[in-house]
Amino acid sequence: MKAKYFFGPSSDEMCYDEGYWYDYMFDEGLTSLVVCEARVIRNADDFWCASFHDMYGKGGCGKECKRYAPRNGKNGICKHNRPVYEKGNKVTLKISKP
């Protein structure tokens, strides 16, 4: 099952998986939280590097990068290349108190 990602109530740049937001709600003593769904931007000019935790433009990854590691072990897209997301619909996450 593919993980769902959400932008927080005050976060415009970083999105986190559903588990992160449930842990946040538990730590803060919240029973509900309004977040925005994260939608993948198809054919984006940028990508997220999971190794450096930063955004780069297409073509900014390759043999000149010290952490470049092709997914197929030979050449092509790096295993650290991740998609870029944009805000989607607002969603309310809820947890019930025991």
GROMACS elastic network, one bead per residue, 0.5 to 0.9 nm:
[ bonds ]
;  ai    aj funct       b0    kb
    3    17     6  0.64633   500
    3    18     6  0.73781   500
    4    16     6  0.83309   500
    4    17     6  0.56604   500
    4    18     6  0.59868   500
    4    37     6  0.78091   500
    4    38     6  0.75905   500
    5    15     6  0.60504   500
    5    16     6  0.52142   500
    5    18     6  0.59451   500
    5    36     6  0.87195   500
    5    37     6  0.63527   500
    5    38     6  0.53312   500
    5    39     6  0.80385   500
    5    85     6  0.88727   500
    6    14     6  0.86273   500
    6    15     6  0.51584   500
    6    16     6  0.55250   500
    6    17     6  0.61693   500
    6    18     6  0.67318   500
    6    21     6  0.80956   500
    6    35     6  0.61871   500
    6    36     6  0.54168   500
    6    39     6  0.86546   500
    6    87     6  0.80120   500
    6    88     6  0.87392   500
    6    91     6  0.88368   500
    7    10     6  0.79991   500
    7    11     6  0.59165   500
    7    12     6  0.68135   500
    7    13     6  0.78309   500
    7    14     6  0.64228   500
    7    16     6  0.65757   500
    7    17     6  0.88760   500
    7    35     6  0.57767   500
    7    36     6  0.50930   500
    7    37     6  0.63677   500
    7    38     6  0.62804   500
    7    86     6  0.86605   500
    7    87     6  0.68581   500
    7    88     6  0.88977   500
    8    11     6  0.50184   500
    8    12     6  0.77098   500
    8    14     6  0.80908   500
    8    15     6  0.69498   500
    8    16     6  0.80305   500
    8    21     6  0.79075   500
    8    33     6  0.84920   500
    8    34     6  0.74816   500
    8    36     6  0.65739   500
    9    12     6  0.84761   500
    9    33     6  0.78230   500
    9    34     6  0.62509   500
    9    35     6  0.53540   500
    9    36     6  0.74785   500
   10    35     6  0.88310   500
   11    14     6  0.61118   500
   11    15     6  0.75104   500
   12    15     6  0.80741   500
   12    86     6  0.89053   500
   12    87     6  0.81707   500
   13    86     6  0.88983   500
   14    85     6  0.88675   500
   15    37     6  0.87891   500
   15    38     6  0.69258   500
   15    85     6  0.78681   500
   16    19     6  0.81401   500
   16    20     6  0.61648   500
   16    21     6  0.72580   500
   16    38     6  0.87790   500
   17    20     6  0.55063   500
   17    21     6  0.69595   500
   18    21     6  0.53464   500
   18    22     6  0.64229   500
   18    23     6  0.87655   500
   18    93     6  0.87433   500
   19    22     6  0.51224   500
   19    23     6  0.61536   500
   19    24     6  0.85131   500
   20    23     6  0.51960   500
   20    24     6  0.61550   500
   20    25     6  0.87247   500
   21    25     6  0.61302   500
   21    26     6  0.85759   500
   21    33     6  0.82815   500
   21    35     6  0.87867   500
   21    93     6  0.82145   500
   22    25     6  0.50611   500
   22    26     6  0.61857   500
   22    27     6  0.86146   500
   22    33     6  0.89084   500
   22    93     6  0.77886   500
   22    94     6  0.82113   500
   22    95     6  0.76214   500
   23    26     6  0.50678   500
   23    27     6  0.61109   500
   23    28     6  0.85624   500
   24    27     6  0.51451   500
   24    28     6  0.61035   500
   24    29     6  0.84416   500
   24    30     6  0.82934   500
   25    28     6  0.51692   500
   25    29     6  0.58765   500
   25    31     6  0.66668   500
   25    32     6  0.72068   500
   25    33     6  0.72052   500
   25    94     6  0.86740   500
   25    95     6  0.80949   500
   26    29     6  0.51271   500
   26    30     6  0.61901   500
   26    31     6  0.77433   500
   26    95     6  0.83238   500
   27    30     6  0.78400   500
   30    33     6  0.71974   500
   30    94     6  0.85083   500
   30    95     6  0.80084   500
   31    93     6  0.82166   500
   31    94     6  0.55621   500
   31    95     6  0.50640   500
   31    96     6  0.62774   500
   31    97     6  0.72197   500
   32    92     6  0.64473   500
   32    93     6  0.54066   500
   32    95     6  0.63453   500
   32    96     6  0.87282   500
   33    91     6  0.82446   500
   33    92     6  0.54822   500
   33    93     6  0.52728   500
   33    94     6  0.66453   500
   34    90     6  0.66435   500
   34    91     6  0.56553   500
   34    93     6  0.63569   500
   34    94     6  0.89383   500
   35    89     6  0.84771   500
   35    90     6  0.56536   500
   35    91     6  0.53986   500
   35    92     6  0.62173   500
   35    93     6  0.73481   500
   36    87     6  0.58897   500
   36    88     6  0.57270   500
   36    89     6  0.54900   500
   36    91     6  0.57722   500
   36    92     6  0.84635   500
   37    86     6  0.83023   500
   37    87     6  0.59579   500
   37    89     6  0.55308   500
   37    90     6  0.62890   500
   37    91     6  0.67589   500
   38    85     6  0.56114   500
   38    86     6  0.55695   500
   38    87     6  0.50618   500
   38    88     6  0.56190   500
   38    89     6  0.82389   500
   39    84     6  0.83190   500
   39    85     6  0.51910   500
   39    86     6  0.53247   500
   39    87     6  0.62872   500
   39    88     6  0.59583   500
   40    44     6  0.89541   500
   40    83     6  0.63680   500
   40    84     6  0.58467   500
   40    86     6  0.64805   500
   41    44     6  0.57657   500
   41    83     6  0.72181   500
   41    84     6  0.57479   500
   41    85     6  0.54844   500
   41    86     6  0.64727   500
   42    83     6  0.82122   500
   42    84     6  0.82484   500
   42    85     6  0.89783   500
   43    46     6  0.86792   500
   44    47     6  0.72104   500
   44    57     6  0.89243   500
   44    58     6  0.83783   500
   44    83     6  0.81411   500
   44    84     6  0.71192   500
   45    56     6  0.86791   500
   45    57     6  0.58658   500
   45    58     6  0.56762   500
   46    55     6  0.65969   500
   46    56     6  0.54929   500
   46    58     6  0.54658   500
   46    60     6  0.89533   500
   46    83     6  0.81970   500
   46    84     6  0.70128   500
   47    54     6  0.85472   500
   47    55     6  0.57140   500
   47    56     6  0.55597   500
   47    57     6  0.62644   500
   47    58     6  0.67800   500
   47    81     6  0.64274   500
   47    82     6  0.59388   500
   47    83     6  0.55147   500
   47    84     6  0.56293   500
   48    51     6  0.89182   500
   48    52     6  0.86059   500
   48    53     6  0.69194   500
   48    54     6  0.58317   500
   48    56     6  0.64208   500
   48    57     6  0.88467   500
   48    80     6  0.80426   500
   48    81     6  0.60156   500
   48    83     6  0.60009   500
   48    84     6  0.61323   500
   49    52     6  0.55751   500
   49    53     6  0.54353   500
   49    54     6  0.55455   500
   49    55     6  0.61511   500
   49    56     6  0.70727   500
   49    61     6  0.87759   500
   49    78     6  0.89752   500
   49    80     6  0.54351   500
   49    81     6  0.51315   500
   49    82     6  0.61057   500
   49    83     6  0.88111   500
   50    53     6  0.50436   500
   50    54     6  0.73914   500
   50    79     6  0.85848   500
   50    81     6  0.64690   500
   50    82     6  0.65861   500
   51    54     6  0.81835   500
   51    67     6  0.73919   500
   51    80     6  0.57569   500
   51    81     6  0.84577   500
   52    55     6  0.85460   500
   52    67     6  0.87130   500
   52    80     6  0.86188   500
   55    84     6  0.85467   500
   56    59     6  0.83116   500
   56    60     6  0.59129   500
   56    61     6  0.78151   500
   57    60     6  0.54179   500
   57    61     6  0.82475   500
   58    61     6  0.72912   500
   59    62     6  0.71403   500
   60    64     6  0.88878   500
   60    65     6  0.84043   500
   61    64     6  0.73298   500
   61    65     6  0.61529   500
   61    68     6  0.69176   500
   61    77     6  0.82784   500
   61    78     6  0.73871   500
   61    81     6  0.85172   500
   62    65     6  0.56240   500
   62    66     6  0.87534   500
   62    67     6  0.88684   500
   62    68     6  0.58938   500
   62    69     6  0.84455   500
   62    70     6  0.86395   500
   62    75     6  0.87200   500
   62    76     6  0.81256   500
   62    77     6  0.81673   500
   62    78     6  0.75221   500
   63    66     6  0.74128   500
   63    67     6  0.86421   500
   63    68     6  0.61614   500
   63    69     6  0.85976   500
   63    75     6  0.89494   500
   64    67     6  0.88710   500
   64    68     6  0.77738   500
   65    68     6  0.52798   500
   66    69     6  0.87958   500
   67    78     6  0.88190   500
   67    80     6  0.84995   500
   68    77     6  0.88902   500
   68    78     6  0.58804   500
   68    79     6  0.78077   500
   68    80     6  0.77917   500
   69    72     6  0.86191   500
   69    73     6  0.69643   500
   69    74     6  0.83944   500
   69    75     6  0.81269   500
   69    76     6  0.88841   500
   69    77     6  0.81375   500
   69    78     6  0.51217   500
   69    79     6  0.58413   500
   69    80     6  0.75110   500
   70    73     6  0.50717   500
   70    74     6  0.59882   500
   70    75     6  0.51826   500
   70    76     6  0.56280   500
   70    77     6  0.55315   500
   70    79     6  0.56817   500
   70    80     6  0.85931   500
   71    74     6  0.77302   500
   71    75     6  0.75731   500
   71    76     6  0.71500   500
   71    77     6  0.61692   500
   71    78     6  0.55529   500
   71    80     6  0.85685   500
   72    75     6  0.66638   500
   72    76     6  0.74560   500
   72    77     6  0.82568   500
   72    78     6  0.86688   500
   72    79     6  0.85628   500
   73    76     6  0.87037   500
   75    78     6  0.80397   500
   77    80     6  0.84082   500
   77    81     6  0.69222   500
   78    81     6  0.54676   500
   79    82     6  0.82351   500
   87    90     6  0.85036   500
